[in-house]
Amino acid sequence: MAMVVGRSRSSVCLLHEVLSSSHSLPCSYIQRQTYVDVYMKWKKDSFFDSIDTIHRSVQLKPLIALKNCIVSSSPDDYCVPISAISKKGLELGIPIKVARFLRLYPSVFEEFTGPNYNLPWFRLTQRAVELDREEREVYVKFKDDIVSRLKKLILMSGREKMLPLKVIQGLQWYLGLPDEFLRNPEDNLDKCFRLVEMEDGLKGLAVNVDGSERFLSMMQRNAMRRGVYSGVKGEVLEFPLFPSKGLRLKRKIADWFDEFQRLPYVSPYENYSGLDPNSDIAEKRVVGVLHELLSLFVEHAAERKKLLCLRKHLGLPQKVHKAFERHPYIFYLSLNNKTCTAILKEAYCDRGAIEQHPLAKVRKKYISLMKESEGILKRKRLNNRPHDQGNMNIKDLDYTDDEEVKLQQSSSAL
């Protein structure tokens, strides 16, 4: 798989004009045209391709949605008949029959025969109930942090400071927002949020901000901690780089990237209307927006196609997805689960640099609980299989391997 790393570009030279009556350094940009056209091959990185919290989220997302459905339907005993949820597969994002999905995870959902007509019922296991309570405690204890991440996402939308509710709901999983936050936003969010009517009859969520208030990105805060950033607009900030093993940039693109790093950093929360969209300074802003966006998410990663809905709202170019390919030292593109997932390398290569989302630890526990289901199903198959004394060893191996393949295919289909 070949990736385009370069395109027609303009090189930017920064000119500082120091005004005697001002403490800030206003900047003007003098542009000259250059051309970079480099192709490089996509390089697989087994480390990023094996992060469970990212790649198991394909199964975890519908599992938690189904768990929430059971809890809301029966908050006292956490059990429901299969008839109450069997037709909600599409709504909950479950790509197979709901009953089959429930039986894939016996460590989370326990099946039993109901009181009437011998219909199957399902209830949460004790471990799942405990995790559900822990998850809800996180929402209460860290509400300010979670709401702050939503606020920052909206503040990246330029002068309007608003996003359609539909777009926010599409990113709800990545932001770690509970269902009730967006079901009744005016009741669950603080007073700086307000519901607004947007074009095409869409409802939106807006943020009221004081014009004098300035918001710092994760890049700026980290640079301040390291003492390499004073907070003045137009300062140069270099993105932390994390090359994958065996990944080498060709000389032409490496030279361009060195110049790119020396450009002024444009915060995602600053006004970008004066930037030439075809300039390198605009490219640096795009990379900064994507860096900040992924830093707000629970796993610091997201399906690349899911980010496209933000393009026009955050002032990103038509081919914003190419920015991930042109900056392989900052982002990694994983092709697992038959999709393309963009991962912020810094979050996994420098653990102290990016703040962990409050929900991250709970999701790891859910994934550990899901893994226990594989062992439970395997033991169940071993206990229920027919025994052949003559060729026991050979049949044991064949039967176990076939069933394991079927289980993996079922999981990957999710």
QUIFEN-V236340 format. One record per residue. N is the residue number from 1. NEAR is the number of other ideal C-beta (glycine too) atoms within 10 Angstrom. Layout:
N/NEAR ; N/NEAR
This chain:
1/9 ; 2/9 ; 3/16 ; 4/13 ; 5/21 ; 6/18 ; 7/14 ; 8/10 ; 9/18 ; 10/17 ; 11/18 ; 12/22 ; 13/12 ; 14/16 ; 15/9 ; 16/10 ; 17/9 ; 18/9 ; 19/9 ; 20/4 ; 21/4 ; 22/9 ; 23/7 ; 24/11 ; 25/16 ; 26/12 ; 27/16 ; 28/11 ; 29/19 ; 30/9 ; 31/14 ; 32/8 ; 33/10 ; 34/12 ; 35/12 ; 36/19 ; 37/12 ; 38/17 ; 39/11 ; 40/18 ; 41/9 ; 42/14 ; 43/16 ; 44/16 ; 45/20 ; 46/8 ; 47/12 ; 48/22 ; 49/15 ; 50/11 ; 51/20 ; 52/15 ; 53/18 ; 54/21 ; 55/20 ; 56/22 ; 57/25 ; 58/20 ; 59/22 ; 60/20 ; 61/16 ; 62/19 ; 63/27 ; 64/20 ; 65/16 ; 66/24 ; 67/22 ; 68/15 ; 69/18 ; 70/23 ; 71/17 ; 72/11 ; 73/13 ; 74/15 ; 75/8 ; 76/5 ; 77/10 ; 78/20 ; 79/17 ; 80/20 ; 81/17 ; 82/16 ; 83/12 ; 84/16 ; 85/21 ; 86/14 ; 87/9 ; 88/14 ; 89/18 ; 90/9 ; 91/10 ; 92/18 ; 93/15 ; 94/21 ; 95/11 ; 96/13 ; 97/12 ; 98/21 ; 99/15 ; 100/11 ; 101/21 ; 102/22 ; 103/16 ; 104/19 ; 105/24 ; 106/18 ; 107/18 ; 108/25 ; 109/23 ; 110/17 ; 111/13 ; 112/9 ; 113/10 ; 114/15 ; 115/8 ; 116/8 ; 117/8 ; 118/7 ; 119/11 ; 120/15 ; 121/17 ; 122/24 ; 123/17 ; 124/22 ; 125/17 ; 126/10 ; 127/15 ; 128/22 ; 129/16 ; 130/13 ; 131/21 ; 132/20 ; 133/11 ; 134/13 ; 135/19 ; 136/13 ; 137/11 ; 138/20 ; 139/18 ; 140/8 ; 141/11 ; 142/15 ; 143/16 ; 144/10 ; 145/14 ; 146/21 ; 147/18 ; 148/13 ; 149/19 ; 150/24 ; 151/20 ; 152/20 ; 153/25 ; 154/21 ; 155/17 ; 156/25 ; 157/22 ; 158/16 ; 159/9 ; 160/13 ; 161/18 ; 162/20 ; 163/26 ; 164/19 ; 165/17 ; 166/12 ; 167/18 ; 168/20 ; 169/14 ; 170/14 ; 171/20 ; 172/14 ; 173/20 ; 174/23 ; 175/22 ; 176/25 ; 177/23 ; 178/18 ; 179/12 ; 180/12 ; 181/20 ; 182/17 ; 183/10 ; 184/9 ; 185/18 ; 186/10 ; 187/8 ; 188/16 ; 189/20 ; 190/10 ; 191/7 ; 192/14 ; 193/19 ; 194/14 ; 195/13 ; 196/16 ; 197/9 ; 198/16 ; 199/7 ; 200/6 ; 201/6 ; 202/13 ; 203/12 ; 204/21 ; 205/24 ; 206/17 ; 207/19 ; 208/9 ; 209/15 ; 210/7 ; 211/5 ; 212/5 ; 213/8 ; 214/13 ; 215/14 ; 216/14 ; 217/22 ; 218/21 ; 219/23 ; 220/21 ; 221/13 ; 222/21 ; 223/21 ; 224/13 ; 225/11 ; 226/9 ; 227/7 ; 228/12 ; 229/18 ; 230/9 ; 231/11 ; 232/10 ; 233/14 ; 234/16 ; 235/16 ; 236/14 ; 237/20 ; 238/14 ; 239/19 ; 240/16 ; 241/14 ; 242/20 ; 243/14 ; 244/17 ; 245/9 ; 246/8 ; 247/16 ; 248/10 ; 249/17 ; 250/13 ; 251/9 ; 252/14 ; 253/18 ; 254/11 ; 255/12 ; 256/22 ; 257/19 ; 258/11 ; 259/15 ; 260/22 ; 261/14 ; 262/13 ; 263/21 ; 264/18 ; 265/23 ; 266/23 ; 267/20 ; 268/26 ; 269/22 ; 270/17 ; 271/11 ; 272/21 ; 273/7 ; 274/8 ; 275/19 ; 276/12 ; 277/13 ; 278/14 ; 279/18 ; 280/20 ; 281/22 ; 282/19 ; 283/22 ; 284/22 ; 285/24 ; 286/23 ; 287/20 ; 288/24 ; 289/23 ; 290/25 ; 291/24 ; 292/21 ; 293/23 ; 294/25 ; 295/21 ; 296/22 ; 297/22 ; 298/23 ; 299/25 ; 300/26 ; 301/24 ; 302/23 ; 303/17 ; 304/18 ; 305/12 ; 306/15 ; 307/22 ; 308/13 ; 309/16 ; 310/21 ; 311/14 ; 312/11 ; 313/18 ; 314/22 ; 315/22 ; 316/22 ; 317/14 ; 318/10 ; 319/11 ; 320/18 ; 321/18 ; 322/16 ; 323/18 ; 324/22 ; 325/19 ; 326/23 ; 327/20 ; 328/22 ; 329/15 ; 330/19 ; 331/23 ; 332/26 ; 333/20 ; 334/21 ; 335/12 ; 336/15 ; 337/17 ; 338/8 ; 339/13 ; 340/14 ; 341/25 ; 342/23 ; 343/22 ; 344/25 ; 345/25 ; 346/23 ; 347/23 ; 348/20 ; 349/16 ; 350/12 ; 351/9 ; 352/8 ; 353/18 ; 354/19 ; 355/15 ; 356/12 ; 357/24 ; 358/18 ; 359/20 ; 360/15 ; 361/12 ; 362/21 ; 363/22 ; 364/14 ; 365/14 ; 366/24 ; 367/17 ; 368/14 ; 369/19 ; 370/19 ; 371/13 ; 372/15 ; 373/19 ; 374/17 ; 375/11 ; 376/12 ; 377/19 ; 378/14 ; 379/10 ; 380/11 ; 381/16 ; 382/12 ; 383/7 ; 384/7 ; 385/13 ; 386/6 ; 387/7 ; 388/11 ; 389/5 ; 390/6 ; 391/9 ; 392/10 ; 393/8 ; 394/10 ; 395/14 ; 396/14 ; 397/10 ; 398/11 ; 399/14 ; 400/14 ; 401/10 ; 402/11 ; 403/15 ; 404/14 ; 405/10 ; 406/11 ; 407/16 ; 408/11 ; 409/9 ; 410/16 ; 411/17 ; 412/12 ; 413/11 ; 414/18
